Each structure stands twice: as C-alpha cells, then as structure tokens.
Amino acid sequence: MTFPAVPEFQTEDMLDSLHNVLWALANYDPEVGYCQGMNYLAGCFLYHLKGNLKNAPEDAAFQSIVSLMRAHDLRRLYLPGFPGMAANN
C-alpha cells in the first residue's frame, strides 16, 4: 500500500489515479516497465498535483516523472539490475 497513513491514498479515486499513472509509465518505457518503488514517486506527484491542478493531475504526474527520467537519468534507478544504484555511477 502506498502511503498508508495518508487518508487521500485510501480513496478509490486516488488509487485509480495512481494505477493509471503507473500503467502509463510502464507502457511508455517497456524496458523499465513497472518497478516496486515507483508508486511512491508517482504518489508524491499525484498528491501535490491533485491539490493544485483541477484538470489532468494524472497527465501532469506522468509528464513530471518522464521529465525526471529523461533530464536526470532517473530511469537508471529502475532498469533491470538497478545500474543507477551502483556506487560508481
């Protein structure tokens, strides 16, 4: 469960949004797919964007994560073998 102490993450609406963002990410970059732990990153973006954006917080969360993966090579943290976590990366 993602952020079990946060009431917003106990709602079906938020869980559906989280699922949608994670599904889109997994399909956007099949080499990475879904990796446990991505839910917290997506959840952080959704939590803050749902409170600040009335329209399309899921799209904004998806685009924000894709931007991080491209600009800061965050995807290396989630690739098979987790090369971004190596001490000499």
ZAROFI-714373 format. One record per atom (N, C-alpha, C, O): residue number from 1; residue in one letter; x negated, y negated, z. Coordinates in nm, 2 decimals, padded with zeros to 4 digits. Layout:
// ZAROFI-714373
<doke->NUM; rogu->A; u->X; v->Y; w->Z>
...
END
This chain:
// ZAROFI-714373
<doke->1; rogu->M; u->-00.08; v->00.12; w->00.00>
<doke->1; rogu->M; u->00.00; v->00.00; w->00.00>
<doke->1; rogu->M; u->-00.09; v->-00.12; w->00.00>
<doke->1; rogu->M; u->-00.19; v->-00.13; w->00.07>
<doke->2; rogu->T; u->-00.05; v->-00.22; w->-00.08>
<doke->2; rogu->T; u->-00.13; v->-00.34; w->-00.09>
<doke->2; rogu->T; u->-00.08; v->-00.45; w->00.01>
<doke->2; rogu->T; u->00.04; v->-00.48; w->00.02>
<doke->3; rogu->F; u->-00.17; v->-00.50; w->00.09>
<doke->3; rogu->F; u->-00.14; v->-00.60; w->00.19>
<doke->3; rogu->F; u->-00.02; v->-00.56; w->00.28>
<doke->3; rogu->F; u->00.08; v->-00.63; w->00.27>
<doke->4; rogu->P; u->-00.02; v->-00.45; w->00.35>
<doke->4; rogu->P; u->00.09; v->-00.40; w->00.43>
<doke->4; rogu->P; u->00.14; v->-00.50; w->00.53>
<doke->4; rogu->P; u->00.26; v->-00.49; w->00.57>
<doke->5; rogu->A; u->00.06; v->-00.59; w->00.58>
<doke->5; rogu->A; u->00.10; v->-00.69; w->00.68>
<doke->5; rogu->A; u->00.17; v->-00.81; w->00.62>
<doke->5; rogu->A; u->00.22; v->-00.90; w->00.70>
<doke->6; rogu->V; u->00.17; v->-00.82; w->00.49>
<doke->6; rogu->V; u->00.23; v->-00.94; w->00.43>
<doke->6; rogu->V; u->00.37; v->-00.91; w->00.38>
<doke->6; rogu->V; u->00.39; v->-00.82; w->00.29>
<doke->7; rogu->P; u->00.47; v->-00.97; w->00.44>
<doke->7; rogu->P; u->00.61; v->-00.94; w->00.41>
<doke->7; rogu->P; u->00.65; v->-00.95; w->00.26>
<doke->7; rogu->P; u->00.73; v->-00.87; w->00.21>
<doke->8; rogu->E; u->00.59; v->-01.04; w->00.19>
<doke->8; rogu->E; u->00.62; v->-01.05; w->00.05>
<doke->8; rogu->E; u->00.59; v->-00.93; w->-00.03>
<doke->8; rogu->E; u->00.65; v->-00.90; w->-00.13>
<doke->9; rogu->F; u->00.49; v->-00.85; w->00.02>
<doke->9; rogu->F; u->00.45; v->-00.73; w->-00.05>
<doke->9; rogu->F; u->00.53; v->-00.61; w->-00.02>
<doke->9; rogu->F; u->00.51; v->-00.50; w->-00.06>
<doke->10; rogu->Q; u->00.64; v->-00.63; w->00.07>
<doke->10; rogu->Q; u->00.73; v->-00.53; w->00.10>
<doke->10; rogu->Q; u->00.86; v->-00.54; w->00.01>
<doke->10; rogu->Q; u->00.95; v->-00.46; w->00.02>
<doke->11; rogu->T; u->00.86; v->-00.64; w->-00.08>
<doke->11; rogu->T; u->00.98; v->-00.66; w->-00.16>
<doke->11; rogu->T; u->00.96; v->-00.59; w->-00.29>
<doke->11; rogu->T; u->00.85; v->-00.57; w->-00.34>
<doke->12; rogu->E; u->01.07; v->-00.54; w->-00.35>
<doke->12; rogu->E; u->01.07; v->-00.47; w->-00.47>
<doke->12; rogu->E; u->01.02; v->-00.56; w->-00.59>
<doke->12; rogu->E; u->00.96; v->-00.52; w->-00.68>
<doke->13; rogu->D; u->01.06; v->-00.69; w->-00.58>
<doke->13; rogu->D; u->01.02; v->-00.79; w->-00.68>
<doke->13; rogu->D; u->00.87; v->-00.80; w->-00.69>
<doke->13; rogu->D; u->00.81; v->-00.80; w->-00.80>
<doke->14; rogu->M; u->00.80; v->-00.82; w->-00.57>
<doke->14; rogu->M; u->00.66; v->-00.83; w->-00.57>
<doke->14; rogu->M; u->00.59; v->-00.70; w->-00.61>
<doke->14; rogu->M; u->00.49; v->-00.70; w->-00.69>
<doke->15; rogu->L; u->00.64; v->-00.59; w->-00.57>
<doke->15; rogu->L; u->00.58; v->-00.46; w->-00.61>
<doke->15; rogu->L; u->00.60; v->-00.44; w->-00.76>
<doke->15; rogu->L; u->00.51; v->-00.38; w->-00.82>
<doke->16; rogu->D; u->00.71; v->-00.48; w->-00.82>
<doke->16; rogu->D; u->00.73; v->-00.47; w->-00.96>
<doke->16; rogu->D; u->00.63; v->-00.56; w->-01.04>
<doke->16; rogu->D; u->00.57; v->-00.52; w->-01.14>
<doke->17; rogu->S; u->00.61; v->-00.68; w->-00.98>
<doke->17; rogu->S; u->00.52; v->-00.77; w->-01.05>
<doke->17; rogu->S; u->00.37; v->-00.72; w->-01.04>
<doke->17; rogu->S; u->00.30; v->-00.72; w->-01.14>
<doke->18; rogu->L; u->00.34; v->-00.66; w->-00.93>
<doke->18; rogu->L; u->00.21; v->-00.60; w->-00.91>
<doke->18; rogu->L; u->00.19; v->-00.49; w->-01.01>
<doke->18; rogu->L; u->00.08; v->-00.48; w->-01.07>
<doke->19; rogu->H; u->00.29; v->-00.40; w->-01.02>
<doke->19; rogu->H; u->00.28; v->-00.29; w->-01.11>
<doke->19; rogu->H; u->00.26; v->-00.34; w->-01.25>
<doke->19; rogu->H; u->00.18; v->-00.29; w->-01.33>
<doke->20; rogu->N; u->00.34; v->-00.45; w->-01.29>
<doke->20; rogu->N; u->00.33; v->-00.50; w->-01.43>
<doke->20; rogu->N; u->00.19; v->-00.55; w->-01.46>
<doke->20; rogu->N; u->00.14; v->-00.53; w->-01.57>
<doke->21; rogu->V; u->00.13; v->-00.63; w->-01.37>
<doke->21; rogu->V; u->00.00; v->-00.68; w->-01.39>
<doke->21; rogu->V; u->-00.10; v->-00.57; w->-01.40>
<doke->21; rogu->V; u->-00.19; v->-00.58; w->-01.49>
<doke->22; rogu->L; u->-00.10; v->-00.48; w->-01.31>
<doke->22; rogu->L; u->-00.20; v->-00.37; w->-01.32>
<doke->22; rogu->L; u->-00.18; v->-00.28; w->-01.44>
<doke->22; rogu->L; u->-00.28; v->-00.24; w->-01.50>
<doke->23; rogu->W; u->-00.06; v->-00.26; w->-01.49>
<doke->23; rogu->W; u->-00.03; v->-00.18; w->-01.61>
<doke->23; rogu->W; u->-00.09; v->-00.26; w->-01.73>
<doke->23; rogu->W; u->-00.15; v->-00.20; w->-01.82>
<doke->24; rogu->A; u->-00.07; v->-00.39; w->-01.73>
<doke->24; rogu->A; u->-00.12; v->-00.47; w->-01.84>
<doke->24; rogu->A; u->-00.27; v->-00.47; w->-01.84>
<doke->24; rogu->A; u->-00.33; v->-00.46; w->-01.95>
<doke->25; rogu->L; u->-00.33; v->-00.48; w->-01.73>
<doke->25; rogu->L; u->-00.48; v->-00.48; w->-01.72>
<doke->25; rogu->L; u->-00.53; v->-00.34; w->-01.77>
<doke->25; rogu->L; u->-00.63; v->-00.34; w->-01.84>
<doke->26; rogu->A; u->-00.47; v->-00.23; w->-01.73>
<doke->26; rogu->A; u->-00.52; v->-00.10; w->-01.77>
<doke->26; rogu->A; u->-00.50; v->-00.08; w->-01.92>
<doke->26; rogu->A; u->-00.59; v->-00.01; w->-01.98>
<doke->27; rogu->N; u->-00.40; v->-00.14; w->-01.98>
<doke->27; rogu->N; u->-00.38; v->-00.13; w->-02.12>
<doke->27; rogu->N; u->-00.47; v->-00.23; w->-02.20>
<doke->27; rogu->N; u->-00.51; v->-00.20; w->-02.31>
<doke->28; rogu->Y; u->-00.50; v->-00.34; w->-02.14>
<doke->28; rogu->Y; u->-00.58; v->-00.44; w->-02.20>
<doke->28; rogu->Y; u->-00.73; v->-00.39; w->-02.22>
<doke->28; rogu->Y; u->-00.79; v->-00.41; w->-02.32>
<doke->29; rogu->D; u->-00.78; v->-00.32; w->-02.12>
<doke->29; rogu->D; u->-00.91; v->-00.27; w->-02.12>
<doke->29; rogu->D; u->-00.91; v->-00.12; w->-02.09>
<doke->29; rogu->D; u->-00.94; v->-00.08; w->-01.97>
<doke->30; rogu->P; u->-00.89; v->-00.03; w->-02.19>
<doke->30; rogu->P; u->-00.88; v->00.11; w->-02.15>
<doke->30; rogu->P; u->-01.00; v->00.17; w->-02.10>
<doke->30; rogu->P; u->-01.00; v->00.27; w->-02.04>
<doke->31; rogu->E; u->-01.12; v->00.11; w->-02.13>
<doke->31; rogu->E; u->-01.24; v->00.17; w->-02.08>
<doke->31; rogu->E; u->-01.25; v->00.16; w->-01.93>
<doke->31; rogu->E; u->-01.30; v->00.25; w->-01.86>
<doke->32; rogu->V; u->-01.20; v->00.05; w->-01.88>
<doke->32; rogu->V; u->-01.18; v->00.03; w->-01.73>
<doke->32; rogu->V; u->-01.06; v->00.10; w->-01.68>
<doke->32; rogu->V; u->-01.06; v->00.17; w->-01.58>
<doke->33; rogu->G; u->-00.95; v->00.08; w->-01.75>
<doke->33; rogu->G; u->-00.82; v->00.14; w->-01.70>
<doke->33; rogu->G; u->-00.78; v->00.08; w->-01.57>
<doke->33; rogu->G; u->-00.80; v->-00.04; w->-01.55>
<doke->34; rogu->Y; u->-00.73; v->00.17; w->-01.49>
<doke->34; rogu->Y; u->-00.69; v->00.12; w->-01.35>
<doke->34; rogu->Y; u->-00.79; v->00.18; w->-01.25>
<doke->34; rogu->Y; u->-00.83; v->00.30; w->-01.27>
<doke->35; rogu->C; u->-00.84; v->00.10; w->-01.16>
<doke->35; rogu->C; u->-00.93; v->00.15; w->-01.06>
<doke->35; rogu->C; u->-00.88; v->00.10; w->-00.93>
<doke->35; rogu->C; u->-00.84; v->-00.01; w->-00.91>
<doke->36; rogu->Q; u->-00.89; v->00.19; w->-00.83>
<doke->36; rogu->Q; u->-00.84; v->00.16; w->-00.70>
<doke->36; rogu->Q; u->-00.91; v->00.04; w->-00.65>
<doke->36; rogu->Q; u->-01.04; v->00.03; w->-00.66>
<doke->37; rogu->G; u->-00.84; v->-00.06; w->-00.60>
<doke->37; rogu->G; u->-00.90; v->-00.18; w->-00.55>
<doke->37; rogu->G; u->-00.86; v->-00.30; w->-00.64>
<doke->37; rogu->G; u->-00.86; v->-00.42; w->-00.59>
<doke->38; rogu->M; u->-00.82; v->-00.27; w->-00.76>
<doke->38; rogu->M; u->-00.78; v->-00.38; w->-00.85>
<doke->38; rogu->M; u->-00.65; v->-00.44; w->-00.79>
<doke->38; rogu->M; u->-00.62; v->-00.56; w->-00.82>
<doke->39; rogu->N; u->-00.57; v->-00.36; w->-00.72>
<doke->39; rogu->N; u->-00.44; v->-00.41; w->-00.67>
<doke->39; rogu->N; u->-00.46; v->-00.52; w->-00.57>
<doke->39; rogu->N; u->-00.37; v->-00.61; w->-00.57>
<doke->40; rogu->Y; u->-00.57; v->-00.53; w->-00.50>
<doke->40; rogu->Y; u->-00.59; v->-00.64; w->-00.41>
<doke->40; rogu->Y; u->-00.62; v->-00.77; w->-00.48>
<doke->40; rogu->Y; u->-00.58; v->-00.88; w->-00.45>
<doke->41; rogu->L; u->-00.70; v->-00.76; w->-00.59>
<doke->41; rogu->L; u->-00.73; v->-00.88; w->-00.67>
<doke->41; rogu->L; u->-00.60; v->-00.93; w->-00.74>
<doke->41; rogu->L; u->-00.57; v->-01.05; w->-00.73>
<doke->42; rogu->A; u->-00.53; v->-00.84; w->-00.80>
<doke->42; rogu->A; u->-00.40; v->-00.87; w->-00.86>
<doke->42; rogu->A; u->-00.30; v->-00.93; w->-00.76>
<doke->42; rogu->A; u->-00.23; v->-01.03; w->-00.79>
<doke->43; rogu->G; u->-00.30; v->-00.87; w->-00.64>
<doke->43; rogu->G; u->-00.21; v->-00.91; w->-00.54>
<doke->43; rogu->G; u->-00.24; v->-01.05; w->-00.49>
<doke->43; rogu->G; u->-00.15; v->-01.13; w->-00.46>
<doke->44; rogu->C; u->-00.37; v->-01.08; w->-00.48>
<doke->44; rogu->C; u->-00.41; v->-01.22; w->-00.44>
<doke->44; rogu->C; u->-00.36; v->-01.32; w->-00.54>
<doke->44; rogu->C; u->-00.30; v->-01.42; w->-00.50>
<doke->45; rogu->F; u->-00.38; v->-01.30; w->-00.66>
<doke->45; rogu->F; u->-00.34; v->-01.39; w->-00.76>
<doke->45; rogu->F; u->-00.19; v->-01.40; w->-00.76>
<doke->45; rogu->F; u->-00.13; v->-01.51; w->-00.77>
<doke->46; rogu->L; u->-00.12; v->-01.29; w->-00.76>
<doke->46; rogu->L; u->00.03; v->-01.29; w->-00.76>
<doke->46; rogu->L; u->00.08; v->-01.37; w->-00.64>
<doke->46; rogu->L; u->00.18; v->-01.45; w->-00.65>
<doke->47; rogu->Y; u->00.03; v->-01.34; w->-00.52>
<doke->47; rogu->Y; u->00.08; v->-01.41; w->-00.40>
<doke->47; rogu->Y; u->00.07; v->-01.56; w->-00.41>
<doke->47; rogu->Y; u->00.16; v->-01.63; w->-00.38>
<doke->48; rogu->H; u->-00.04; v->-01.61; w->-00.46>
<doke->48; rogu->H; u->-00.06; v->-01.75; w->-00.47>
<doke->48; rogu->H; u->00.01; v->-01.81; w->-00.59>
<doke->48; rogu->H; u->00.07; v->-01.92; w->-00.58>
<doke->49; rogu->L; u->00.02; v->-01.74; w->-00.70>
<doke->49; rogu->L; u->00.08; v->-01.79; w->-00.82>
<doke->49; rogu->L; u->00.23; v->-01.79; w->-00.81>
<doke->49; rogu->L; u->00.30; v->-01.88; w->-00.86>
<doke->50; rogu->K; u->00.29; v->-01.69; w->-00.75>
<doke->50; rogu->K; u->00.43; v->-01.69; w->-00.73>
<doke->50; rogu->K; u->00.48; v->-01.80; w->-00.65>
<doke->50; rogu->K; u->00.60; v->-01.85; w->-00.67>
<doke->51; rogu->G; u->00.40; v->-01.85; w->-00.55>
<doke->51; rogu->G; u->00.44; v->-01.96; w->-00.47>
<doke->51; rogu->G; u->00.43; v->-02.09; w->-00.54>
<doke->51; rogu->G; u->00.49; v->-02.19; w->-00.51>
<doke->52; rogu->N; u->00.34; v->-02.10; w->-00.64>
<doke->52; rogu->N; u->00.31; v->-02.23; w->-00.71>
<doke->52; rogu->N; u->00.36; v->-02.24; w->-00.85>
<doke->52; rogu->N; u->00.38; v->-02.35; w->-00.91>
<doke->53; rogu->L; u->00.40; v->-02.12; w->-00.91>
<doke->53; rogu->L; u->00.45; v->-02.13; w->-01.05>
<doke->53; rogu->L; u->00.59; v->-02.07; w->-01.05>
<doke->53; rogu->L; u->00.62; v->-01.96; w->-01.00>
<doke->54; rogu->K; u->00.68; v->-02.14; w->-01.12>
<doke->54; rogu->K; u->00.82; v->-02.09; w->-01.13>
<doke->54; rogu->K; u->00.83; v->-01.99; w->-01.24>
<doke->54; rogu->K; u->00.91; v->-01.90; w->-01.24>
<doke->55; rogu->N; u->00.75; v->-02.02; w->-01.35>
<doke->55; rogu->N; u->00.76; v->-01.93; w->-01.47>
<doke->55; rogu->N; u->00.63; v->-01.85; w->-01.49>
<doke->55; rogu->N; u->00.52; v->-01.91; w->-01.48>
<doke->56; rogu->A; u->00.65; v->-01.73; w->-01.51>
<doke->56; rogu->A; u->00.54; v->-01.64; w->-01.56>
<doke->56; rogu->A; u->00.42; v->-01.62; w->-01.47>
<doke->56; rogu->A; u->00.31; v->-01.63; w->-01.51>
<doke->57; rogu->P; u->00.44; v->-01.60; w->-01.34>
<doke->57; rogu->P; u->00.33; v->-01.58; w->-01.25>
<doke->57; rogu->P; u->00.25; v->-01.45; w->-01.29>
<doke->57; rogu->P; u->00.13; v->-01.44; w->-01.27>
<doke->58; rogu->E; u->00.32; v->-01.35; w->-01.34>
<doke->58; rogu->E; u->00.26; v->-01.23; w->-01.38>
<doke->58; rogu->E; u->00.16; v->-01.25; w->-01.49>
<doke->58; rogu->E; u->00.05; v->-01.20; w->-01.49>
<doke->59; rogu->D; u->00.20; v->-01.33; w->-01.59>
<doke->59; rogu->D; u->00.11; v->-01.37; w->-01.70>
<doke->59; rogu->D; u->-00.01; v->-01.44; w->-01.65>
<doke->59; rogu->D; u->-00.12; v->-01.42; w->-01.70>
<doke->60; rogu->A; u->00.02; v->-01.54; w->-01.56>
<doke->60; rogu->A; u->-00.09; v->-01.62; w->-01.51>
<doke->60; rogu->A; u->-00.19; v->-01.53; w->-01.43>
<doke->60; rogu->A; u->-00.31; v->-01.55; w->-01.44>
<doke->61; rogu->A; u->-00.14; v->-01.44; w->-01.35>
<doke->61; rogu->A; u->-00.23; v->-01.35; w->-01.28>
<doke->61; rogu->A; u->-00.31; v->-01.26; w->-01.37>
<doke->61; rogu->A; u->-00.43; v->-01.25; w->-01.35>
<doke->62; rogu->F; u->-00.25; v->-01.21; w->-01.47>
<doke->62; rogu->F; u->-00.32; v->-01.13; w->-01.57>
<doke->62; rogu->F; u->-00.43; v->-01.21; w->-01.64>
<doke->62; rogu->F; u->-00.54; v->-01.16; w->-01.65>
<doke->63; rogu->Q; u->-00.39; v->-01.33; w->-01.69>
<doke->63; rogu->Q; u->-00.49; v->-01.41; w->-01.76>
<doke->63; rogu->Q; u->-00.60; v->-01.45; w->-01.66>
<doke->63; rogu->Q; u->-00.72; v->-01.46; w->-01.71>
<doke->64; rogu->S; u->-00.57; v->-01.47; w->-01.54>
<doke->64; rogu->S; u->-00.68; v->-01.51; w->-01.44>
<doke->64; rogu->S; u->-00.78; v->-01.40; w->-01.42>
<doke->64; rogu->S; u->-00.90; v->-01.42; w->-01.42>
<doke->65; rogu->I; u->-00.73; v->-01.28; w->-01.41>
<doke->65; rogu->I; u->-00.82; v->-01.16; w->-01.39>
<doke->65; rogu->I; u->-00.90; v->-01.13; w->-01.52>
<doke->65; rogu->I; u->-01.02; v->-01.11; w->-01.51>
<doke->66; rogu->V; u->-00.83; v->-01.14; w->-01.63>
<doke->66; rogu->V; u->-00.91; v->-01.12; w->-01.76>
<doke->66; rogu->V; u->-01.02; v->-01.23; w->-01.77>
<doke->66; rogu->V; u->-01.13; v->-01.20; w->-01.81>
<doke->67; rogu->S; u->-00.99; v->-01.35; w->-01.73>
<doke->67; rogu->S; u->-01.09; v->-01.46; w->-01.74>
<doke->67; rogu->S; u->-01.21; v->-01.42; w->-01.65>
<doke->67; rogu->S; u->-01.32; v->-01.44; w->-01.69>
<doke->68; rogu->L; u->-01.18; v->-01.38; w->-01.53>
<doke->68; rogu->L; u->-01.29; v->-01.34; w->-01.44>
<doke->68; rogu->L; u->-01.37; v->-01.22; w->-01.49>
<doke->68; rogu->L; u->-01.49; v->-01.22; w->-01.48>
<doke->69; rogu->M; u->-01.30; v->-01.13; w->-01.55>
<doke->69; rogu->M; u->-01.37; v->-01.01; w->-01.61>
<doke->69; rogu->M; u->-01.46; v->-01.05; w->-01.73>
<doke->69; rogu->M; u->-01.57; v->-01.00; w->-01.75>
<doke->70; rogu->R; u->-01.42; v->-01.15; w->-01.80>
<doke->70; rogu->R; u->-01.50; v->-01.20; w->-01.92>
<doke->70; rogu->R; u->-01.61; v->-01.29; w->-01.87>
<doke->70; rogu->R; u->-01.73; v->-01.27; w->-01.91>
<doke->71; rogu->A; u->-01.57; v->-01.40; w->-01.80>
<doke->71; rogu->A; u->-01.67; v->-01.50; w->-01.77>
<doke->71; rogu->A; u->-01.77; v->-01.46; w->-01.67>
<doke->71; rogu->A; u->-01.88; v->-01.51; w->-01.67>
<doke->72; rogu->H; u->-01.73; v->-01.37; w->-01.58>
<doke->72; rogu->H; u->-01.83; v->-01.34; w->-01.47>
<doke->72; rogu->H; u->-01.86; v->-01.19; w->-01.47>
<doke->72; rogu->H; u->-01.91; v->-01.13; w->-01.37>
<doke->73; rogu->D; u->-01.82; v->-01.12; w->-01.58>
<doke->73; rogu->D; u->-01.85; v->-00.98; w->-01.60>
<doke->73; rogu->D; u->-01.80; v->-00.89; w->-01.48>
<doke->73; rogu->D; u->-01.86; v->-00.80; w->-01.44>
<doke->74; rogu->L; u->-01.69; v->-00.93; w->-01.43>
<doke->74; rogu->L; u->-01.63; v->-00.86; w->-01.32>
<doke->74; rogu->L; u->-01.59; v->-00.72; w->-01.35>
<doke->74; rogu->L; u->-01.58; v->-00.63; w->-01.27>
<doke->75; rogu->R; u->-01.57; v->-00.69; w->-01.48>
<doke->75; rogu->R; u->-01.53; v->-00.56; w->-01.52>
<doke->75; rogu->R; u->-01.63; v->-00.45; w->-01.49>
<doke->75; rogu->R; u->-01.60; v->-00.34; w->-01.47>
<doke->76; rogu->R; u->-01.76; v->-00.50; w->-01.47>
<doke->76; rogu->R; u->-01.87; v->-00.40; w->-01.44>
<doke->76; rogu->R; u->-01.84; v->-00.34; w->-01.30>
<doke->76; rogu->R; u->-01.89; v->-00.23; w->-01.27>
<doke->77; rogu->L; u->-01.77; v->-00.41; w->-01.22>
<doke->77; rogu->L; u->-01.73; v->-00.35; w->-01.08>
<doke->77; rogu->L; u->-01.64; v->-00.24; w->-01.10>
<doke->77; rogu->L; u->-01.63; v->-00.15; w->-01.01>
<doke->78; rogu->Y; u->-01.56; v->-00.23; w->-01.21>
<doke->78; rogu->Y; u->-01.46; v->-00.13; w->-01.22>
<doke->78; rogu->Y; u->-01.48; v->-00.03; w->-01.33>
<doke->78; rogu->Y; u->-01.40; v->00.07; w->-01.34>
<doke->79; rogu->L; u->-01.59; v->-00.04; w->-01.40>
<doke->79; rogu->L; u->-01.62; v->00.06; w->-01.50>
<doke->79; rogu->L; u->-01.66; v->00.19; w->-01.44>
<doke->79; rogu->L; u->-01.70; v->00.20; w->-01.32>
<doke->80; rogu->P; u->-01.64; v->00.30; w->-01.51>
<doke->80; rogu->P; u->-01.68; v->00.43; w->-01.46>
<doke->80; rogu->P; u->-01.83; v->00.43; w->-01.41>
<doke->80; rogu->P; u->-01.92; v->00.38; w->-01.48>
<doke->81; rogu->G; u->-01.85; v->00.48; w->-01.29>
<doke->81; rogu->G; u->-01.99; v->00.47; w->-01.23>
<doke->81; rogu->G; u->-02.02; v->00.35; w->-01.16>
<doke->81; rogu->G; u->-02.12; v->00.34; w->-01.09>
<doke->82; rogu->F; u->-01.93; v->00.25; w->-01.17>
<doke->82; rogu->F; u->-01.94; v->00.12; w->-01.10>
<doke->82; rogu->F; u->-02.07; v->00.06; w->-01.11>
<doke->82; rogu->F; u->-02.14; v->00.03; w->-01.01>
<doke->83; rogu->P; u->-02.12; v->00.03; w->-01.24>
<doke->83; rogu->P; u->-02.25; v->-00.03; w->-01.25>
<doke->83; rogu->P; u->-02.27; v->-00.17; w->-01.19>
<doke->83; rogu->P; u->-02.38; v->-00.21; w->-01.16>
<doke->84; rogu->G; u->-02.16; v->-00.24; w->-01.17>
<doke->84; rogu->G; u->-02.17; v->-00.37; w->-01.11>
<doke->84; rogu->G; u->-02.20; v->-00.37; w->-00.96>
<doke->84; rogu->G; u->-02.22; v->-00.47; w->-00.90>
<doke->85; rogu->M; u->-02.19; v->-00.25; w->-00.91>
<doke->85; rogu->M; u->-02.22; v->-00.24; w->-00.76>
<doke->85; rogu->M; u->-02.36; v->-00.20; w->-00.73>
<doke->85; rogu->M; u->-02.40; v->-00.19; w->-00.62>
<doke->86; rogu->A; u->-02.44; v->-00.18; w->-00.83>
<doke->86; rogu->A; u->-02.57; v->-00.13; w->-00.81>
<doke->86; rogu->A; u->-02.66; v->-00.25; w->-00.75>
<doke->86; rogu->A; u->-02.63; v->-00.37; w->-00.78>
<doke->87; rogu->A; u->-02.75; v->-00.22; w->-00.67>
<doke->87; rogu->A; u->-02.83; v->-00.32; w->-00.60>
<doke->87; rogu->A; u->-02.91; v->-00.41; w->-00.70>
<doke->87; rogu->A; u->-02.94; v->-00.52; w->-00.66>
<doke->88; rogu->N; u->-02.95; v->-00.35; w->-00.81>
<doke->88; rogu->N; u->-03.03; v->-00.43; w->-00.90>
<doke->88; rogu->N; u->-02.96; v->-00.48; w->-01.03>
<doke->88; rogu->N; u->-03.01; v->-00.48; w->-01.14>
<doke->89; rogu->N; u->-02.83; v->-00.51; w->-01.01>
<doke->89; rogu->N; u->-02.75; v->-00.55; w->-01.13>
<doke->89; rogu->N; u->-02.78; v->-00.70; w->-01.16>
<doke->89; rogu->N; u->-02.72; v->-00.75; w->-01.26>
END
